[in-house]
């Protein structure tokens, strides 16, 4: 009897829904409007007590972690193009850490300057500072690419007035083209296979670096870029080294002469 009542209830509901849908001959139309609401300091004047209570619950523990000092920087370094101390440092670190991750030599490293979001301040380096500089969850990659594709890759770098490259790369930008390009002091060999350290965003062709899509081989790491940077800085700190700007002169732009 209970099963029969259930079936009857379902049947009646189906009939009612059918009648309602058949009686509706037109759809109700809605007007949609929107506006941008700037999120700025004015909202600080009228804080929401409940939201502050929720945030404060986590803020203390997060701040205690993010304020941990992991090393020291000898000077202020900011991102920029065609190259800066921070872009050079970042690329050098990625090359070192990809070599450690995969246990094989790397010819050079390249990452997008746009992924380096803030400067590194002089003095103590905290975890929070590294998170603000590298906020994206990009992971390390090892790419094997033919020399002809490397040549095209550096032309794309030139058209963007530079990206972050390791100390193994030297090139001059002229008329948005890469000229006098060398890897480890040697001209690019179009037929050679180069091992390149980068991040997944770039390996996927991000920031127009589409030659990476022609990869002969790709190896992915689970290590986040910022964790690689943290590991490097902590290791240097344990060995008593201060983070200093590396040697420049990797990308020379005729626009900046």
URRA-V51840 format. One record per backbone hydrogen bond with DSSP energy under -1.0 kcal/mol. NH is the residue of the N-H (numbers start at 1). CO is the residue of the C=O. If there is no record, write none. Layout:
NH&CO ; NH&CO
This chain:
5&1 ; 6&2 ; 7&3 ; 8&4 ; 9&5 ; 10&6 ; 11&7 ; 12&8 ; 13&9 ; 14&10 ; 15&11 ; 16&12 ; 17&13 ; 18&14 ; 19&15 ; 20&16 ; 21&17 ; 22&18 ; 23&19 ; 43&40 ; 44&41 ; 45&42 ; 52&48 ; 53&49 ; 54&50 ; 55&51 ; 56&52 ; 57&53 ; 58&55 ; 59&55 ; 60&56 ; 62&58 ; 63&59 ; 64&60 ; 65&61 ; 66&62 ; 67&63 ; 68&65 ; 70&125 ; 71&125 ; 73&123 ; 74&243 ; 77&120 ; 88&84 ; 89&85 ; 90&86 ; 91&87 ; 92&88 ; 93&89 ; 94&90 ; 95&91 ; 96&92 ; 97&93 ; 98&94 ; 99&95 ; 100&96 ; 101&97 ; 102&98 ; 103&99 ; 107&195 ; 108&195 ; 110&197 ; 111&164 ; 115&112 ; 116&113 ; 117&133 ; 120&77 ; 123&73 ; 125&71 ; 127&68 ; 128&66 ; 130&126 ; 131&127 ; 132&128 ; 133&129 ; 134&130 ; 138&136 ; 140&223 ; 141&198 ; 142&219 ; 143&196 ; 144&217 ; 145&194 ; 147&192 ; 148&190 ; 150&146 ; 151&147 ; 152&148 ; 153&149 ; 154&150 ; 155&151 ; 156&152 ; 157&153 ; 158&154 ; 159&155 ; 160&156 ; 161&158 ; 162&157 ; 164&111 ; 166&109 ; 169&166 ; 170&182 ; 171&250 ; 172&179 ; 173&252 ; 174&177 ; 177&174 ; 179&172 ; 182&170 ; 183&186 ; 184&168 ; 186&183 ; 192&189 ; 194&145 ; 196&143 ; 197&108 ; 198&141 ; 200&139 ; 203&199 ; 204&200 ; 205&202 ; 206&201 ; 209&206 ; 210&208 ; 212&209 ; 213&210 ; 214&211 ; 215&212 ; 216&144 ; 217&144 ; 219&142 ; 221&140 ; 225&138 ; 228&224 ; 229&225 ; 230&226 ; 231&227 ; 232&228 ; 233&229 ; 234&230 ; 235&231 ; 236&232 ; 237&233 ; 238&234 ; 239&235 ; 240&237 ; 241&236 ; 243&72 ; 252&171 ; 254&173 ; 256&253
